[in-house]
C-alpha cells in the first residue's frame, strides 16, 4: 500500500471515530441510567420492550 493510501485510511478512521464520539455524546445519551436506578429495573424494561409487553 502506498504512503498516500495509508494516510487516507488513517484519515478515514479518525473521521469515523470522531463522528461516532460526537453522535454518542449528543444524540445517544444513556437513557436507561437517567430513567432507572437499579440493574433489575433496567433489565425488566428492556425485556418488556423487546417482547412487546408494554404495560
C-alpha positions in Angstrom: 0.0 0.0 0.0 1.4 3.4 -0.9 2.1 6.1 1.6 -0.8 8.2 0.3 -3.2 5.2 0.6 -2.2 4.6 4.2 -2.6 8.2 5.1 -6.1 8.3 3.6 -7.1 5.2 5.6 -5.8 6.8 8.8 -7.8 10.0 8.0 -11.0 8.0 7.3 -10.6 6.0 10.6 -10.0 9.3 12.6 -13.1 10.9 11.0 -15.3 7.8 11.7 -14.1 7.7 15.3 -14.8 11.4 15.8 -18.2 11.0 14.2 -19.2 8.2 16.5 -18.0 10.0 19.6 -20.0 13.1 18.7 -23.1 11.1 17.9 -22.8 9.1 21.2 -22.3 12.2 23.3 -25.0 14.4 21.8 -27.7 12.0 20.4 -27.4 8.7 22.2 -27.3 9.7 25.8 -27.7 7.0 28.4 -31.5 6.7 28.6 -31.6 3.8 31.0 -29.3 5.4 33.6 -31.5 8.5 33.6 -34.7 6.6 33.9 -34.0 3.7 36.2 -32.0 3.2 39.4 -31.2 -0.5 39.6 -29.9 -3.0 37.1 -33.1 -5.1 37.7 -35.3 -2.2 36.6 -33.3 -1.7 33.5 -33.4 -5.4 32.7 -37.1 -5.6 33.2 -37.7 -2.5 30.9 -35.5 -4.0 28.1 -37.2 -7.4 28.4 -40.6 -5.8 28.2 -39.6 -3.6 25.3 -38.1 -6.5 23.3 -41.0 -8.9 23.9 -43.6 -6.2 23.2 -45.3 -6.3 26.6 -45.7 -2.6 27.3 -47.8 -2.3 30.4 
